[in-house]
Amino acid sequence: MEPKKLSNKETLREVYQLLCEKGYNPIGQIVGYLLSEDPTYITNYGNARSLIRRIDRDELMGELVRCYLELD
């Protein structure tokens, strides 16, 4: 049985929570990853690194811009 496919939002929330649990600055870590695509910005704790790599960065950036500009 395949694991449930999470939306980008669900995935980011899960990674955010895992980063918080480890005491990291989750916004800074996620932004660092999105800008550089360097997976070492994201901890392996709770499978967070694997989770965030499932996100298509271009798609996510488009979603973020649309949300920021309130186009939805």
mmCIF file of the N, C-alpha and C atoms, coordinates in Angstrom:
data_MODEL
# 
_entry.id   MODEL 
# 
loop_
_atom_site.group_PDB 
_atom_site.id 
_atom_site.type_symbol 
_atom_site.label_atom_id 
_atom_site.label_alt_id 
_atom_site.label_comp_id 
_atom_site.label_asym_id 
_atom_site.label_entity_id 
_atom_site.label_seq_id 
_atom_site.pdbx_PDB_ins_code 
_atom_site.Cartn_x 
_atom_site.Cartn_y 
_atom_site.Cartn_z 
_atom_site.occupancy 
_atom_site.B_iso_or_equiv 
_atom_site.pdbx_formal_charge 
_atom_site.auth_seq_id 
_atom_site.auth_comp_id 
_atom_site.auth_asym_id 
_atom_site.auth_atom_id 
_atom_site.pdbx_PDB_model_num 
ATOM 1   N N  . MET A 1 1  ? 0.838  -1.188 0.000  1.00 0.00 ? 1  MET A N  1 
ATOM 2   C CA . MET A 1 1  ? 0.000  0.000  0.000  1.00 0.00 ? 1  MET A CA 1 
ATOM 3   C C  . MET A 1 1  ? 0.882  1.249  0.000  1.00 0.00 ? 1  MET A C  1 
ATOM 4   N N  . GLU A 1 2  ? 0.601  2.181  -0.908 1.00 0.00 ? 2  GLU A N  1 
ATOM 5   C CA . GLU A 1 2  ? 1.367  3.415  -1.015 1.00 0.00 ? 2  GLU A CA 1 
ATOM 6   C C  . GLU A 1 2  ? 0.976  4.394  0.085  1.00 0.00 ? 2  GLU A C  1 
ATOM 7   N N  . PRO A 1 3  ? 1.960  5.169  0.611  1.00 0.00 ? 3  PRO A N  1 
ATOM 8   C CA . PRO A 1 3  ? 1.608  6.183  1.601  1.00 0.00 ? 3  PRO A CA 1 
ATOM 9   C C  . PRO A 1 3  ? 0.751  7.283  0.973  1.00 0.00 ? 3  PRO A C  1 
ATOM 10  N N  . LYS A 1 4  ? -0.074 7.894  1.797  1.00 0.00 ? 4  LYS A N  1 
ATOM 11  C CA . LYS A 1 4  ? -0.960 8.970  1.338  1.00 0.00 ? 4  LYS A CA 1 
ATOM 12  C C  . LYS A 1 4  ? -0.144 10.113 0.756  1.00 0.00 ? 4  LYS A C  1 
ATOM 13  N N  . LYS A 1 5  ? -0.554 10.617 -0.406 1.00 0.00 ? 5  LYS A N  1 
ATOM 14  C CA . LYS A 1 5  ? 0.100  11.762 -1.039 1.00 0.00 ? 5  LYS A CA 1 
ATOM 15  C C  . LYS A 1 5  ? -0.369 13.030 -0.337 1.00 0.00 ? 5  LYS A C  1 
ATOM 16  N N  . LEU A 1 6  ? 0.580  13.749 0.252  1.00 0.00 ? 6  LEU A N  1 
ATOM 17  C CA . LEU A 1 6  ? 0.255  14.992 0.941  1.00 0.00 ? 6  LEU A CA 1 
ATOM 18  C C  . LEU A 1 6  ? 0.310  16.155 -0.043 1.00 0.00 ? 6  LEU A C  1 
ATOM 19  N N  . SER A 1 7  ? -0.531 17.165 0.177  1.00 0.00 ? 7  SER A N  1 
ATOM 20  C CA . SER A 1 7  ? -0.450 18.383 -0.621 1.00 0.00 ? 7  SER A CA 1 
ATOM 21  C C  . SER A 1 7  ? 0.813  19.137 -0.217 1.00 0.00 ? 7  SER A C  1 
ATOM 22  N N  . ASN A 1 8  ? 1.205  20.109 -1.031 1.00 0.00 ? 8  ASN A N  1 
ATOM 23  C CA . ASN A 1 8  ? 2.362  20.933 -0.679 1.00 0.00 ? 8  ASN A CA 1 
ATOM 24  C C  . ASN A 1 8  ? 2.163  21.592 0.679  1.00 0.00 ? 8  ASN A C  1 
ATOM 25  N N  . LYS A 1 9  ? 0.960  22.070 0.925  1.00 0.00 ? 9  LYS A N  1 
ATOM 26  C CA . LYS A 1 9  ? 0.659  22.745 2.192  1.00 0.00 ? 9  LYS A CA 1 
ATOM 27  C C  . LYS A 1 9  ? 0.802  21.786 3.371  1.00 0.00 ? 9  LYS A C  1 
ATOM 28  N N  . GLU A 1 10 ? 0.246  20.596 3.226  1.00 0.00 ? 10 GLU A N  1 
ATOM 29  C CA . GLU A 1 10 ? 0.343  19.593 4.292  1.00 0.00 ? 10 GLU A CA 1 
ATOM 30  C C  . GLU A 1 10 ? 1.800  19.196 4.534  1.00 0.00 ? 10 GLU A C  1 
ATOM 31  N N  . THR A 1 11 ? 2.544  19.046 3.461  1.00 0.00 ? 11 THR A N  1 
ATOM 32  C CA . THR A 1 11 ? 3.950  18.670 3.571  1.00 0.00 ? 11 THR A CA 1 
ATOM 33  C C  . THR A 1 11 ? 4.739  19.761 4.274  1.00 0.00 ? 11 THR A C  1 
ATOM 34  N N  . LEU A 1 12 ? 4.538  21.013 3.865  1.00 0.00 ? 12 LEU A N  1 
ATOM 35  C CA . LEU A 1 12 ? 5.251  22.125 4.508  1.00 0.00 ? 12 LEU A CA 1 
ATOM 36  C C  . LEU A 1 12 ? 4.903  22.233 5.984  1.00 0.00 ? 12 LEU A C  1 
ATOM 37  N N  . ARG A 1 13 ? 3.646  22.038 6.318  1.00 0.00 ? 13 ARG A N  1 
ATOM 38  C CA . ARG A 1 13 ? 3.241  22.093 7.732  1.00 0.00 ? 13 ARG A CA 1 
ATOM 39  C C  . ARG A 1 13 ? 3.910  20.984 8.537  1.00 0.00 ? 13 ARG A C  1 
ATOM 40  N N  . GLU A 1 14 ? 3.998  19.804 7.962  1.00 0.00 ? 14 GLU A N  1 
ATOM 41  C CA . GLU A 1 14 ? 4.641  18.682 8.646  1.00 0.00 ? 14 GLU A CA 1 
ATOM 42  C C  . GLU A 1 14 ? 6.128  18.964 8.851  1.00 0.00 ? 14 GLU A C  1 
ATOM 43  N N  . VAL A 1 15 ? 6.799  19.442 7.804  1.00 0.00 ? 15 VAL A N  1 
ATOM 44  C CA . VAL A 1 15 ? 8.222  19.769 7.907  1.00 0.00 ? 15 VAL A CA 1 
ATOM 45  C C  . VAL A 1 15 ? 8.425  20.898 8.916  1.00 0.00 ? 15 VAL A C  1 
ATOM 46  N N  . TYR A 1 16 ? 7.572  21.912 8.873  1.00 0.00 ? 16 TYR A N  1 
ATOM 47  C CA . TYR A 1 16 ? 7.640  23.029 9.813  1.00 0.00 ? 16 TYR A CA 1 
ATOM 48  C C  . TYR A 1 16 ? 7.565  22.517 11.255 1.00 0.00 ? 16 TYR A C  1 
ATOM 49  N N  . GLN A 1 17 ? 6.606  21.641 11.518 1.00 0.00 ? 17 GLN A N  1 
ATOM 50  C CA . GLN A 1 17 ? 6.426  21.096 12.867 1.00 0.00 ? 17 GLN A CA 1 
ATOM 51  C C  . GLN A 1 17 ? 7.653  20.304 13.309 1.00 0.00 ? 17 GLN A C  1 
ATOM 52  N N  . LEU A 1 18 ? 8.185  19.500 12.419 1.00 0.00 ? 18 LEU A N  1 
ATOM 53  C CA . LEU A 1 18 ? 9.367  18.704 12.753 1.00 0.00 ? 18 LEU A CA 1 
ATOM 54  C C  . LEU A 1 18 ? 10.569 19.599 13.048 1.00 0.00 ? 18 LEU A C  1 
ATOM 55  N N  . LEU A 1 19 ? 10.736 20.660 12.281 1.00 0.00 ? 19 LEU A N  1 
ATOM 56  C CA . LEU A 1 19 ? 11.829 21.604 12.530 1.00 0.00 ? 19 LEU A CA 1 
ATOM 57  C C  . LEU A 1 19 ? 11.648 22.296 13.884 1.00 0.00 ? 19 LEU A C  1 
ATOM 58  N N  . CYS A 1 20 ? 10.413 22.657 14.214 1.00 0.00 ? 20 CYS A N  1 
ATOM 59  C CA . CYS A 1 20 ? 10.127 23.262 15.522 1.00 0.00 ? 20 CYS A CA 1 
ATOM 60  C C  . CYS A 1 20 ? 10.487 22.297 16.651 1.00 0.00 ? 20 CYS A C  1 
ATOM 61  N N  . GLU A 1 21 ? 10.104 21.043 16.488 1.00 0.00 ? 21 GLU A N  1 
ATOM 62  C CA . GLU A 1 21 ? 10.387 20.035 17.520 1.00 0.00 ? 21 GLU A CA 1 
ATOM 63  C C  . GLU A 1 21 ? 11.883 19.903 17.784 1.00 0.00 ? 21 GLU A C  1 
ATOM 64  N N  . LYS A 1 22 ? 12.682 20.088 16.755 1.00 0.00 ? 22 LYS A N  1 
ATOM 65  C CA . LYS A 1 22 ? 14.135 19.978 16.903 1.00 0.00 ? 22 LYS A CA 1 
ATOM 66  C C  . LYS A 1 22 ? 14.777 21.294 17.364 1.00 0.00 ? 22 LYS A C  1 
ATOM 67  N N  . GLY A 1 23 ? 13.974 22.354 17.482 1.00 0.00 ? 23 GLY A N  1 
ATOM 68  C CA . GLY A 1 23 ? 14.488 23.624 17.972 1.00 0.00 ? 23 GLY A CA 1 
ATOM 69  C C  . GLY A 1 23 ? 15.109 24.514 16.908 1.00 0.00 ? 23 GLY A C  1 
ATOM 70  N N  . TYR A 1 24 ? 14.860 24.221 15.645 1.00 0.00 ? 24 TYR A N  1 
ATOM 71  C CA . TYR A 1 24 ? 15.384 25.035 14.549 1.00 0.00 ? 24 TYR A CA 1 
ATOM 72  C C  . TYR A 1 24 ? 14.462 26.211 14.260 1.00 0.00 ? 24 TYR A C  1 
ATOM 73  N N  . ASN A 1 25 ? 14.966 27.174 13.495 1.00 0.00 ? 25 ASN A N  1 
ATOM 74  C CA . ASN A 1 25 ? 14.156 28.272 12.962 1.00 0.00 ? 25 ASN A CA 1 
ATOM 75  C C  . ASN A 1 25 ? 13.516 27.738 11.680 1.00 0.00 ? 25 ASN A C  1 
ATOM 76  N N  . PRO A 1 26 ? 12.267 27.281 11.738 1.00 0.00 ? 26 PRO A N  1 
ATOM 77  C CA . PRO A 1 26 ? 11.690 26.586 10.592 1.00 0.00 ? 26 PRO A CA 1 
ATOM 78  C C  . PRO A 1 26 ? 11.552 27.447 9.337  1.00 0.00 ? 26 PRO A C  1 
ATOM 79  N N  . ILE A 1 27 ? 11.195 28.713 9.508  1.00 0.00 ? 27 ILE A N  1 
ATOM 80  C CA . ILE A 1 27 ? 11.048 29.573 8.331  1.00 0.00 ? 27 ILE A CA 1 
ATOM 81  C C  . ILE A 1 27 ? 12.397 29.747 7.645  1.00 0.00 ? 27 ILE A C  1 
ATOM 82  N N  . GLY A 1 28 ? 13.421 30.050 8.401  1.00 0.00 ? 28 GLY A N  1 
ATOM 83  C CA . GLY A 1 28 ? 14.760 30.225 7.837  1.00 0.00 ? 28 GLY A CA 1 
ATOM 84  C C  . GLY A 1 28 ? 15.269 28.967 7.161  1.00 0.00 ? 28 GLY A C  1 
ATOM 85  N N  . GLN A 1 29 ? 15.018 27.816 7.780  1.00 0.00 ? 29 GLN A N  1 
ATOM 86  C CA . GLN A 1 29 ? 15.485 26.550 7.213  1.00 0.00 ? 29 GLN A CA 1 
ATOM 87  C C  . GLN A 1 29 ? 14.748 26.226 5.913  1.00 0.00 ? 29 GLN A C  1 
ATOM 88  N N  . ILE A 1 30 ? 13.443 26.422 5.900  1.00 0.00 ? 30 ILE A N  1 
ATOM 89  C CA . ILE A 1 30 ? 12.654 26.131 4.695  1.00 0.00 ? 30 ILE A CA 1 
ATOM 90  C C  . ILE A 1 30 ? 13.022 27.090 3.572  1.00 0.00 ? 30 ILE A C  1 
ATOM 91  N N  . VAL A 1 31 ? 13.149 28.380 3.881  1.00 0.00 ? 31 VAL A N  1 
ATOM 92  C CA . VAL A 1 31 ? 13.542 29.352 2.858  1.00 0.00 ? 31 VAL A CA 1 
ATOM 93  C C  . VAL A 1 31 ? 14.925 29.006 2.307  1.00 0.00 ? 31 VAL A C  1 
ATOM 94  N N  . GLY A 1 32 ? 15.852 28.673 3.181  1.00 0.00 ? 32 GLY A N  1 
ATOM 95  C CA . GLY A 1 32 ? 17.185 28.278 2.734  1.00 0.00 ? 32 GLY A CA 1 
ATOM 96  C C  . GLY A 1 32 ? 17.128 27.104 1.775  1.00 0.00 ? 32 GLY A C  1 
ATOM 97  N N  . TYR A 1 33 ? 16.323 26.118 2.104  1.00 0.00 ? 33 TYR A N  1 
ATOM 98  C CA . TYR A 1 33 ? 16.176 24.964 1.223  1.00 0.00 ? 33 TYR A CA 1 
ATOM 99  C C  . TYR A 1 33 ? 15.560 25.363 -0.113 1.00 0.00 ? 33 TYR A C  1 
ATOM 100 N N  . LEU A 1 34 ? 14.478 26.156 -0.069 1.00 0.00 ? 34 LEU A N  1 
ATOM 101 C CA . LEU A 1 34 ? 13.798 26.532 -1.308 1.00 0.00 ? 34 LEU A CA 1 
ATOM 102 C C  . LEU A 1 34 ? 14.697 27.344 -2.235 1.00 0.00 ? 34 LEU A C  1 
ATOM 103 N N  . LEU A 1 35 ? 15.520 28.211 -1.661 1.00 0.00 ? 35 LEU A N  1 
ATOM 104 C CA . LEU A 1 35 ? 16.409 29.024 -2.483 1.00 0.00 ? 35 LEU A CA 1 
ATOM 105 C C  . LEU A 1 35 ? 17.578 28.228 -3.059 1.00 0.00 ? 35 LEU A C  1 
ATOM 106 N N  . SER A 1 36 ? 18.097 27.312 -2.288 1.00 0.00 ? 36 SER A N  1 
ATOM 107 C CA . SER A 1 36 ? 19.328 26.622 -2.692 1.00 0.00 ? 36 SER A CA 1 
ATOM 108 C C  . SER A 1 36 ? 19.119 25.190 -3.176 1.00 0.00 ? 36 SER A C  1 
ATOM 109 N N  . GLU A 1 37 ? 18.012 24.592 -2.791 1.00 0.00 ? 37 GLU A N  1 
ATOM 110 C CA . GLU A 1 37 ? 17.723 23.171 -3.001 1.00 0.00 ? 37 GLU A CA 1 
ATOM 111 C C  . GLU A 1 37 ? 18.766 22.281 -2.321 1.00 0.00 ? 37 GLU A C  1 
ATOM 112 N N  . ASP A 1 38 ? 19.426 22.838 -1.305 1.00 0.00 ? 38 ASP A N  1 
ATOM 113 C CA . ASP A 1 38 ? 20.401 22.083 -0.517 1.00 0.00 ? 38 ASP A CA 1 
ATOM 114 C C  . ASP A 1 38 ? 19.647 21.368 0.600  1.00 0.00 ? 38 ASP A C  1 
ATOM 115 N N  . PRO A 1 39 ? 19.541 20.044 0.525  1.00 0.00 ? 39 PRO A N  1 
ATOM 116 C CA . PRO A 1 39 ? 18.734 19.308 1.500  1.00 0.00 ? 39 PRO A CA 1 
ATOM 117 C C  . PRO A 1 39 ? 19.266 19.375 2.929  1.00 0.00 ? 39 PRO A C  1 
ATOM 118 N N  . THR A 1 40 ? 20.516 19.796 3.109  1.00 0.00 ? 40 THR A N  1 
ATOM 119 C CA . THR A 1 40 ? 21.051 19.842 4.473  1.00 0.00 ? 40 THR A CA 1 
ATOM 120 C C  . THR A 1 40 ? 20.421 20.957 5.309  1.00 0.00 ? 40 THR A C  1 
ATOM 121 N N  . TYR A 1 41 ? 19.652 21.847 4.694  1.00 0.00 ? 41 TYR A N  1 
ATOM 122 C CA . TYR A 1 41 ? 18.900 22.841 5.467  1.00 0.00 ? 41 TYR A CA 1 
ATOM 123 C C  . TYR A 1 41 ? 17.807 22.171 6.295  1.00 0.00 ? 41 TYR A C  1 
ATOM 124 N N  . ILE A 1 42 ? 17.393 20.977 5.880  1.00 0.00 ? 42 ILE A N  1 
ATOM 125 C CA . ILE A 1 42 ? 16.278 20.293 6.527  1.00 0.00 ? 42 ILE A CA 1 
ATOM 126 C C  . ILE A 1 42 ? 16.798 19.057 7.265  1.00 0.00 ? 42 ILE A C  1 
ATOM 127 N N  . THR A 1 43 ? 16.408 18.931 8.510  1.00 0.00 ? 43 THR A N  1 
ATOM 128 C CA . THR A 1 43 ? 16.825 17.802 9.341  1.00 0.00 ? 43 THR A CA 1 
ATOM 129 C C  . THR A 1 43 ? 16.260 16.482 8.818  1.00 0.00 ? 43 THR A C  1 
ATOM 130 N N  . ASN A 1 44 ? 16.961 15.408 9.115  1.00 0.00 ? 44 ASN A N  1 
ATOM 131 C CA . ASN A 1 44 ? 16.443 14.067 8.817  1.00 0.00 ? 44 ASN A CA 1 
ATOM 132 C C  . ASN A 1 44 ? 15.396 13.631 9.838  1.00 0.00 ? 44 ASN A C  1 
ATOM 133 N N  . TYR A 1 45 ? 15.326 14.334 10.962 1.00 0.00 ? 45 TYR A N  1 
ATOM 134 C CA . TYR A 1 45 ? 14.400 14.000 12.036 1.00 0.00 ? 45 TYR A CA 1 
ATOM 135 C C  . TYR A 1 45 ? 12.975 13.844 11.493 1.00 0.00 ? 45 TYR A C  1 
ATOM 136 N N  . GLY A 1 46 ? 12.343 12.755 11.831 1.00 0.00 ? 46 GLY A N  1 
ATOM 137 C CA . GLY A 1 46 ? 10.953 12.520 11.429 1.00 0.00 ? 46 GLY A CA 1 
ATOM 138 C C  . GLY A 1 46 ? 10.752 12.401 9.932  1.00 0.00 ? 46 GLY A C  1 
ATOM 139 N N  . ASN A 1 47 ? 11.836 12.138 9.200  1.00 0.00 ? 47 ASN A N  1 
ATOM 140 C CA . ASN A 1 47 ? 11.767 11.999 7.748  1.00 0.00 ? 47 ASN A CA 1 
ATOM 141 C C  . ASN A 1 47 ? 11.488 13.333 7.042  1.00 0.00 ? 47 ASN A C  1 
ATOM 142 N N  . ALA A 1 48 ? 11.783 14.453 7.719  1.00 0.00 ? 48 ALA A N  1 
ATOM 143 C CA . ALA A 1 48 ? 11.483 15.780 7.167  1.00 0.00 ? 48 ALA A CA 1 
ATOM 144 C C  . ALA A 1 48 ? 12.193 16.035 5.845  1.00 0.00 ? 48 ALA A C  1 
ATOM 145 N N  . ARG A 1 49 ? 13.449 15.628 5.744  1.00 0.00 ? 49 ARG A N  1 
ATOM 146 C CA . ARG A 1 49 ? 14.209 15.875 4.508  1.00 0.00 ? 49 ARG A CA 1 
ATOM 147 C C  . ARG A 1 49 ? 13.578 15.140 3.328  1.00 0.00 ? 49 ARG A C  1 
ATOM 148 N N  . SER A 1 50 ? 13.193 13.928 3.549  1.00 0.00 ? 50 SER A N  1 
ATOM 149 C CA . SER A 1 50 ? 12.542 13.156 2.494  1.00 0.00 ? 50 SER A CA 1 
ATOM 150 C C  . SER A 1 50 ? 11.200 13.779 2.108  1.00 0.00 ? 50 SER A C  1 
ATOM 151 N N  . LEU A 1 51 ? 10.458 14.237 3.102  1.00 0.00 ? 51 LEU A N  1 
ATOM 152 C CA . LEU A 1 51 ? 9.157  14.864 2.831  1.00 0.00 ? 51 LEU A CA 1 
ATOM 153 C C  . LEU A 1 51 ? 9.305  16.102 1.953  1.00 0.00 ? 51 LEU A C  1 
ATOM 154 N N  . ILE A 1 52 ? 10.219 16.996 2.322  1.00 0.00 ? 52 ILE A N  1 
ATOM 155 C CA . ILE A 1 52 ? 10.313 18.256 1.588  1.00 0.00 ? 52 ILE A CA 1 
ATOM 156 C C  . ILE A 1 52 ? 10.825 18.054 0.167  1.00 0.00 ? 52 ILE A C  1 
ATOM 157 N N  . ARG A 1 53 ? 11.585 16.998 -0.051 1.00 0.00 ? 53 ARG A N  1 
ATOM 158 C CA . ARG A 1 53 ? 12.097 16.732 -1.408 1.00 0.00 ? 53 ARG A CA 1 
ATOM 159 C C  . ARG A 1 53 ? 10.999 16.264 -2.350 1.00 0.00 ? 53 ARG A C  1 
ATOM 160 N N  . ARG A 1 54 ? 9.852  15.907 -1.833 1.00 0.00 ? 54 ARG A N  1 
ATOM 161 C CA . ARG A 1 54 ? 8.715  15.502 -2.678 1.00 0.00 ? 54 ARG A CA 1 
ATOM 162 C C  . ARG A 1 54 ? 8.018  16.705 -3.305 1.00 0.00 ? 54 ARG A C  1 
ATOM 163 N N  . ILE A 1 55 ? 8.276  17.884 -2.777 1.00 0.00 ? 55 ILE A N  1 
ATOM 164 C CA . ILE A 1 55 ? 7.619  19.094 -3.260 1.00 0.00 ? 55 ILE A CA 1 
ATOM 165 C C  . ILE A 1 55 ? 8.306  19.588 -4.526 1.00 0.00 ? 55 ILE A C  1 
ATOM 166 N N  . ASP A 1 56 ? 7.514  19.914 -5.542 1.00 0.00 ? 56 ASP A N  1 
ATOM 167 C CA . ASP A 1 56 ? 8.035  20.557 -6.740 1.00 0.00 ? 56 ASP A CA 1 
ATOM 168 C C  . ASP A 1 56 ? 8.225  22.035 -6.401 1.00 0.00 ? 56 ASP A C  1 
ATOM 169 N N  . ARG A 1 57 ? 9.480  22.479 -6.365 1.00 0.00 ? 57 ARG A N  1 
ATOM 170 C CA . ARG A 1 57 ? 9.776  23.849 -5.921 1.00 0.00 ? 57 ARG A CA 1 
ATOM 171 C C  . ARG A 1 57 ? 9.138  24.909 -6.807 1.00 0.00 ? 57 ARG A C  1 
ATOM 172 N N  . ASP A 1 58 ? 9.141  24.718 -8.120 1.00 0.00 ? 58 ASP A N  1 
ATOM 173 C CA . ASP A 1 58 ? 8.534  25.699 -9.016 1.00 0.00 ? 58 ASP A CA 1 
ATOM 174 C C  . ASP A 1 58 ? 7.038  25.827 -8.759 1.00 0.00 ? 58 ASP A C  1 
ATOM 175 N N  . GLU A 1 59 ? 6.384  24.705 -8.585 1.00 0.00 ? 59 GLU A N  1 
ATOM 176 C CA . GLU A 1 59 ? 4.954  24.701 -8.291 1.00 0.00 ? 59 GLU A CA 1 
ATOM 177 C C  . GLU A 1 59 ? 4.681  25.411 -6.964 1.00 0.00 ? 59 GLU A C  1 
ATOM 178 N N  . LEU A 1 60 ? 5.490  25.099 -5.966 1.00 0.00 ? 60 LEU A N  1 
ATOM 179 C CA . LEU A 1 60 ? 5.318  25.717 -4.656 1.00 0.00 ? 60 LEU A CA 1 
ATOM 180 C C  . LEU A 1 60 ? 5.534  27.229 -4.720 1.00 0.00 ? 60 LEU A C  1 
ATOM 181 N N  . MET A 1 61 ? 6.578  27.650 -5.420 1.00 0.00 ? 61 MET A N  1 
ATOM 182 C CA . MET A 1 61 ? 6.839  29.090 -5.530 1.00 0.00 ? 61 MET A CA 1 
ATOM 183 C C  . MET A 1 61 ? 5.666  29.804 -6.205 1.00 0.00 ? 61 MET A C  1 
ATOM 184 N N  . GLY A 1 62 ? 5.082  29.183 -7.223 1.00 0.00 ? 62 GLY A N  1 
ATOM 185 C CA . GLY A 1 62 ? 3.897  29.756 -7.874 1.00 0.00 ? 62 GLY A CA 1 
ATOM 186 C C  . GLY A 1 62 ? 2.740  29.880 -6.898 1.00 0.00 ? 62 GLY A C  1 
ATOM 187 N N  . GLU A 1 63 ? 2.530  28.833 -6.089 1.00 0.00 ? 63 GLU A N  1 
ATOM 188 C CA . GLU A 1 63 ? 1.464  28.868 -5.085 1.00 0.00 ? 63 GLU A CA 1 
ATOM 189 C C  . GLU A 1 63 ? 1.709  29.983 -4.072 1.00 0.00 ? 63 GLU A C  1 
ATOM 190 N N  . LEU A 1 64 ? 2.954  30.126 -3.643 1.00 0.00 ? 64 LEU A N  1 
ATOM 191 C CA . LEU A 1 64 ? 3.294  31.151 -2.651 1.00 0.00 ? 64 LEU A CA 1 
ATOM 192 C C  . LEU A 1 64 ? 3.049  32.559 -3.196 1.00 0.00 ? 64 LEU A C  1 
ATOM 193 N N  . VAL A 1 65 ? 3.443  32.797 -4.432 1.00 0.00 ? 65 VAL A N  1 
ATOM 194 C CA . VAL A 1 65 ? 3.240  34.123 -5.042 1.00 0.00 ? 65 VAL A CA 1 
ATOM 195 C C  . VAL A 1 65 ? 1.751  34.395 -5.207 1.00 0.00 ? 65 VAL A C  1 
ATOM 196 N N  . ARG A 1 66 ? 0.991  33.415 -5.699 1.00 0.00 ? 66 ARG A N  1 
ATOM 197 C CA . ARG A 1 66 ? -0.457 33.612 -5.848 1.00 0.00 ? 66 ARG A CA 1 
ATOM 198 C C  . ARG A 1 66 ? -1.106 33.921 -4.493 1.00 0.00 ? 66 ARG A C  1 
ATOM 199 N N  . CYS A 1 67 ? -0.699 33.197 -3.471 1.00 0.00 ? 67 CYS A N  1 
ATOM 200 C CA . CYS A 1 67 ? -1.247 33.399 -2.123 1.00 0.00 ? 67 CYS A CA 1 
ATOM 201 C C  . CYS A 1 67 ? -0.862 34.779 -1.593 1.00 0.00 ? 67 CYS A C  1 
ATOM 202 N N  . TYR A 1 68 ? 0.402  35.148 -1.760 1.00 0.00 ? 68 TYR A N  1 
ATOM 203 C CA . TYR A 1 68 ? 0.880  36.435 -1.271 1.00 0.00 ? 68 TYR A CA 1 
ATOM 204 C C  . TYR A 1 68 ? 0.148  37.587 -1.954 1.00 0.00 ? 68 TYR A C  1 
ATOM 205 N N  . LEU A 1 69 ? -0.115 37.443 -3.246 1.00 0.00 ? 69 LEU A N  1 
ATOM 206 C CA . LEU A 1 69 ? -0.818 38.486 -3.983 1.00 0.00 ? 69 LEU A CA 1 
ATOM 207 C C  . LEU A 1 69 ? -2.326 38.349 -3.881 1.00 0.00 ? 69 LEU A C  1 
ATOM 208 N N  . GLU A 1 70 ? -2.773 37.330 -3.147 1.00 0.00 ? 70 GLU A N  1 
ATOM 209 C CA . GLU A 1 70 ? -4.191 37.056 -2.935 1.00 0.00 ? 70 GLU A CA 1 
ATOM 210 C C  . GLU A 1 70 ? -4.947 36.905 -4.255 1.00 0.00 ? 70 GLU A C  1 
ATOM 211 N N  . LEU A 1 71 ? -4.386 36.101 -5.162 1.00 0.00 ? 71 LEU A N  1 
ATOM 212 C CA . LEU A 1 71 ? -4.985 35.885 -6.462 1.00 0.00 ? 71 LEU A CA 1 
ATOM 213 C C  . LEU A 1 71 ? -5.935 34.700 -6.503 1.00 0.00 ? 71 LEU A C  1 
ATOM 214 N N  . ASP A 1 72 ? -6.038 33.964 -5.423 1.00 0.00 ? 72 ASP A N  1 
ATOM 215 C CA . ASP A 1 72 ? -6.954 32.809 -5.393 1.00 0.00 ? 72 ASP A CA 1 
ATOM 216 C C  . ASP A 1 72 ? -8.279 33.196 -4.791 1.00 0.00 ? 72 ASP A C  1 
# 
